[in-house]
Amino acid sequence: MSEKLILGEGTSLHAWDHSTHLAQLPVISAEILVPVSSRAVIVAPHPDDQVVGFGGLMQQLGQLGRTMQLISIIDGDPSQPGSTTWPTERVAAVRPKASSEALQRLDLPLDSVQWVRGGFSDSAVAREEQALSLFIEYQLRPTDVVFVTWELDGRSDNEAVGRAALQAARNAGAQCYQVPLWTWHWAQPEDESIPWQRARKILLDPMTIARKRHAADAFANPLQGDPDISLSPVLTATVLERLLQPFEVVFL
């Protein structure tokens, strides 16, 4: 596990805009990543991770007519610990509605999208990694293309889900690609711990970026924080700014 100390604002967007490595990444298309005969399976710890991390890819796959399965591992964890305004029960009730709204805002053809909830709790993901891997494997077909959070992303739940999905894909004979999310917070622009040689850019046009931002806004309430206990929002403006660039990065 490579849990990073994720505090403060993290590496600025301005710094990433001047990253030589990031600027030189080869471009790859959703059409190449997911062949016409394949299904895309998007695996992430939380539903909002799928939108901010994979929203552009999902929107493009929807336009291509690809079928998709979304697997949200944690669907009601205490994202607002200590909050009486947003207790776990309320977050668990609101998040599925926010997820459905986000998918509509991405303009996805809902008849081609299946959404599976893992039901794992935030504290159990790393401890139950083997069970998690089996759960994901059960959902997979050999022709699937799996997209999941990077196994070295810096957050224990992202990393556990990344490892579990990678093992599940191997067992099922499916292809698996990983996507960095919190990496952009703790890493530096020329950080050699990032596997740049395996990284590719998926370019997003302005309309796709606008839809992705609108979809992310669907999670504003359950992730807004609680000023009564000085609890900051989960998706701060700075975090969203870094995740709403005109591209998404995938590790092949």
C-alpha positions in Angstrom: 0.0 0.0 0.0 1.3 3.5 -0.9 -1.0 5.7 1.1 0.0 9.3 0.6 -0.5 12.2 2.9 -3.3 13.9 1.0 -3.7 17.3 2.7 -4.3 20.9 1.6 -4.7 21.9 -2.0 -2.1 19.6 -3.4 -0.2 20.2 -6.7 -1.7 23.1 -8.6 -3.3 22.9 -12.0 -0.8 25.5 -13.1 2.1 23.2 -12.2 0.5 20.3 -14.2 -0.1 22.6 -17.1 3.7 22.9 -17.3 4.5 19.2 -17.0 6.6 18.0 -19.9 5.6 14.3 -19.3 1.9 15.1 -19.3 2.2 17.3 -22.4 4.0 14.6 -24.4 1.6 11.7 -23.6 0.4 9.8 -26.7 -3.3 10.1 -27.5 -5.6 7.1 -27.6 -9.3 7.0 -28.4 -12.2 5.3 -26.6 -12.9 3.5 -29.8 -9.5 1.8 -29.7 -9.6 1.1 -26.0 -13.0 -0.7 -26.2 -13.4 -2.6 -29.5 -16.9 -2.8 -30.9 -17.3 -6.4 -29.7 -16.4 -5.6 -26.1 -18.2 -4.2 -23.0 -16.7 -1.5 -20.9 -16.7 -2.2 -17.1 -16.0 0.9 -15.0 -15.0 0.0 -11.4 -14.4 2.6 -8.7 -14.7 2.9 -5.0 -17.5 5.5 -5.1 -20.1 6.6 -7.8 -18.6 10.1 -7.8 -15.2 8.6 -8.6 -16.6 7.1 -11.8 -17.9 10.5 -12.9 -14.9 12.7 -12.1 -12.4 10.0 -13.1 -14.0 8.3 -16.1 -16.9 10.6 -17.1 -15.4 11.7 -20.4 -14.6 8.2 -21.4 -18.1 7.0 -20.4 -19.7 9.8 -22.4 -17.6 8.9 -25.5 -18.4 5.2 -25.1 -22.0 6.0 -24.9 -21.8 7.9 -28.2 -20.1 4.9 -29.8 -22.9 2.7 -28.7 -20.8 0.5 -26.4 -22.5 -1.3 -23.6 -21.2 -0.5 -20.1 -21.3 -1.9 -16.6 -20.6 0.4 -13.7 -19.5 -1.2 -10.5 -19.5 1.1 -7.4 -17.7 -0.7 -4.5 -18.7 1.6 -1.7 -22.1 3.2 -1.9 -22.8 4.7 1.5 -19.7 5.1 3.5 -19.3 7.9 6.1 -18.0 10.5 3.7 -18.9 13.2 6.2 -17.5 11.6 9.5 -19.0 13.2 12.6 -21.6 15.2 10.7 -25.2 15.3 12.0 -26.3 17.0 8.8 -24.9 14.2 6.6 -24.9 11.0 8.7 -24.0 7.7 6.9 -27.7 6.8 6.5 -28.5 10.0 4.7 -25.4 9.8 2.4 -26.4 6.1 1.6 -29.9 7.3 0.6 -28.8 10.3 -1.4 -25.9 8.9 -3.3 -27.8 6.5 -5.5 -30.1 9.3 -6.6 -27.1 11.5 -7.3 -25.5 8.7 -9.3 -28.6 8.3 -11.5 -28.8 12.1 -12.0 -25.1 12.2 -12.9 -25.5 9.4 -15.6 -28.4 11.4 -17.1 -26.3 14.5 -17.2 -23.6 12.7 -19.1 -26.3 12.0 -21.6 -25.7 8.2 -21.5 -28.2 5.9 -23.1 -29.4 4.3 -19.8 -30.6 1.2 -21.6 -27.0 0.4 -22.4 -25.7 0.9 -18.9 -26.0 -1.5 -16.0 -25.1 -0.3 -12.5 -23.9 -2.7 -9.8 -23.4 -1.7 -6.2 -20.8 -3.6 -4.2 -22.1 -2.9 -0.8 -18.7 -2.9 0.8 -18.0 -0.4 3.6 -15.2 2.1 3.5 -13.3 0.4 6.4 -13.6 -3.1 4.8 -12.3 -2.5 1.3 -8.6 -3.2 2.0 -9.3 -5.8 4.6 -11.6 -7.8 2.3 -9.6 -7.5 -0.9 -9.9 -11.1 -1.8 -13.7 -11.1 -1.4 -13.8 -7.9 -3.4 -11.8 -9.4 -6.2 -14.1 -12.4 -6.3 -17.1 -10.1 -6.4 -15.7 -8.2 -9.4 -14.6 -11.4 -11.2 -18.2 -12.7 -10.9 -19.3 -9.7 -13.0 -16.8 -10.1 -15.8 -16.7 -11.7 -19.2 -13.4 -12.6 -21.1 -14.3 -10.0 -23.7 -14.7 -7.1 -21.2 -12.4 -4.1 -21.0 -12.1 -3.0 -17.3 -11.3 0.5 -16.2 -10.4 1.0 -12.5 -8.6 3.4 -10.2 -4.8 3.0 -10.1 -3.4 0.6 -7.6 -0.8 3.2 -6.5 -3.2 6.2 -6.5 -2.5 7.2 -2.9 -5.8 6.4 -1.2 -6.2 3.0 0.4 -9.7 2.4 -1.0 -8.7 3.4 -4.6 -5.6 1.2 -4.4 -7.4 -1.8 -3.0 -10.1 -1.6 -5.6 -7.4 -1.2 -8.3 -5.5 -4.3 -7.1 -8.7 -6.3 -6.7 -10.0 -5.4 -10.2 -6.7 -6.1 -11.8 -6.6 -9.6 -10.3 -10.3 -10.2 -11.2 -9.6 -9.2 -14.8 -6.6 -11.6 -15.0 -8.7 -14.4 -13.6 -11.5 -13.7 -16.0 -9.2 -13.3 -19.0 -10.4 -9.6 -19.5 -8.3 -6.6 -20.3 -7.7 -4.1 -17.5 -6.6 -0.4 -17.6 -6.1 1.8 -14.6 -6.8 5.5 -14.1 -5.1 7.9 -11.7 -7.4 10.2 -9.6 -5.7 11.4 -6.4 -2.3 11.0 -8.1 -2.8 14.6 -9.4 -3.0 15.8 -5.8 0.2 14.3 -4.3 2.5 13.8 -7.3 4.7 16.4 -9.0 4.7 17.3 -12.7 7.8 15.3 -13.6 7.3 12.6 -10.9 9.1 9.4 -12.0 6.9 7.3 -9.7 4.1 7.8 -12.3 4.3 5.1 -15.1 4.5 7.7 -17.9 5.6 5.1 -20.4 2.2 3.3 -20.0 0.1 6.5 -19.9 -2.1 7.6 -22.7 -4.4 10.6 -23.1 -8.1 10.4 -24.0 -8.9 13.9 -25.4 -12.2 15.5 -24.4 -14.0 18.2 -26.4 -15.6 21.2 -24.7 -19.1 19.7 -24.7 -17.9 16.5 -23.1 -16.1 18.5 -20.4 -19.2 20.6 -19.8 -21.3 17.5 -19.4 -18.7 15.9 -17.0 -18.7 19.1 -14.9 -22.5 19.1 -14.8 -22.5 15.4 -13.8 -20.0 16.0 -11.0 -22.3 18.8 -9.7 -24.9 16.1 -9.0 -22.8 15.0 -6.1 -22.5 18.5 -4.6 -24.9 17.9 -1.7 -23.7 14.5 -0.3 -20.1 15.6 -0.7 -20.5 19.3 0.4 -18.9 19.0 3.8 -20.3 20.4 7.1 -19.2 23.8 8.2 -20.7 23.2 11.7 -17.8 20.8 12.4 -15.3 22.5 10.0 -15.5 19.6 7.6 -14.4 20.5 4.1 -16.1 19.3 0.9 -14.8 16.0 -0.5 -14.8 17.5 -4.1 -13.3 20.9 -3.5 -13.0 23.4 -6.3 -9.3 22.6 -6.6 -9.8 18.9 -6.8 -12.5 19.3 -9.5 -10.3 21.8 -11.4 -7.6 19.1 -11.8 -10.1 16.4 -12.8 -11.9 18.5 -15.4 -9.1 18.9 -17.9 -9.6 18.5 -21.6 -8.3 14.9 -21.3 -8.3 11.8 -19.1 -5.3 9.7 -18.5 -5.3 5.9 -18.6 -2.4 3.5 -17.8 -2.2 0.6 -20.3 
